[in-house]
């Protein structure tokens, strides 16, 4: 195959990252080689080396691409006047990204390649979406929609919830799509209700100072 033209490298890079993710997710880390990835895309190993340096560089790029795609999905969630609804939409955005990128999901949140551990610089690049979640929760607290609490701790809880749901769904453990939809919505609604101020029983006056 002739050497790709310069303006083709962006598209080629994306194709190689997706191919690497599919091989890793479908066949495991032993199958992930530069030669195999190049063959999947129909390019040369030289092009892979040019773009990523070596296998470690490819895996790191796959990791960062998974984080970047999640960040783009989060950034596309509109910010409205209802912070609780916005938080709920972030949960659904997390699900949408996992479904769209199952081949990169496990590398981002698990350790399918035992020898790969992202360095601190790479980890910092993945923290933006968690910070988005913390800020969304802070809005709920500031608006009086959640009880006063540590938004970071709430983010840890909700992040664990959506990660568990997404991991189960990708493994087919949440049922068919309609059933999985119902379970996602039920879980997110229950989680959100757990942080909202409790309402007094109907007809009972609010306690003094209650939000």
Secondary structure, DSSP 4 states (H G I P E B T S, - for coil): -PPPPGGGHHHHHHHHHHHHHHHHHHH-GGG--HHHHHHHHT--HHHHHHHHSSHHHHHHHHHHHHHHHHHHHHHTSPP-S-HHHHHHHHHHHHHHHHHHTHHHHHHHHS-SSTT----HHHHHHHHHHHHHHHHHHHHHHHTTSS-S--HHHHHHHHHHHHHHHHHHHHTTTT-SHHHHHHHHHHHHHHHHHHHSPPPPPTTSPPPTT--
